[in-house]
């Protein structure tokens, strides 16, 4: 079964994969990935927003790495914050829809797979509330 260290590694790899286009195509490649190619001529505002989003993705990947080095209680707390982040982002997709549902498949996959990994791992390690196995 899945443990928290593995869940952090999965999340970190997924986050890095979203960032890889910046290496081949710069910020424009990252923006095309995130917007499914909808934003082809970004202005300064969009460059700023997507630059911040890119940095956020790098920070999440670093937090995932840090999570692999933490004790179990700290891992659970970090995992819980990532689950809440994913739930909030998922809600935002429906509160402020910007695309038809078929174009939201990549983010919806991310926002279901990542928190599911954490929930399964927390259930294995004694529950999401930090209970201890005996």
Order of alpha helices (4+ residues) and beta strands (2+ residues): alpha-alpha-alpha-alpha-alpha
